[in-house]
Amino acid sequence: MTSTTAEATAKKNPKTVEVTFNTITISMPKGEHTGAEIKQFAIDQRIDIKPDFVLAVKHGHRFENVADADIVKVHANLEFSAVAGDDNS
């Protein structure tokens, strides 16, 4: 997905919400998005990740991995994390 695609999606769904991505607050369109789209929204807002990073979303007290094709229902105050696939920290 290119930044133009992310921008087009944002224009289709103008309702945005704030989420936390690697401890930084960003705005994203509310609704259902793939893991790949979520990473692209973060990249478009200058979050220092790459499209091949491993994405996770926080549920309760733990993070669950999100594959590029997985759908996440984005709503306010979600927490995301993305790290390089070889980061074992």
CORCORUR-V965452 format. One record per helix or strand of 2 or more residues. SS is the DSSP state (a for helix, b for strand). FROM is the first residue (numbers start at 1). LEN is the number of residues. If there is no record, write none. Layout:
ss=SS from=FROM len=LEN
ss=SS from=FROM len=LEN
This chain:
ss=a from=3 len=10
ss=b from=16 len=6
ss=b from=24 len=6
ss=b from=31 len=4
ss=a from=35 len=10
ss=b from=54 len=6
ss=b from=62 len=5
ss=b from=71 len=4
ss=b from=79 len=5
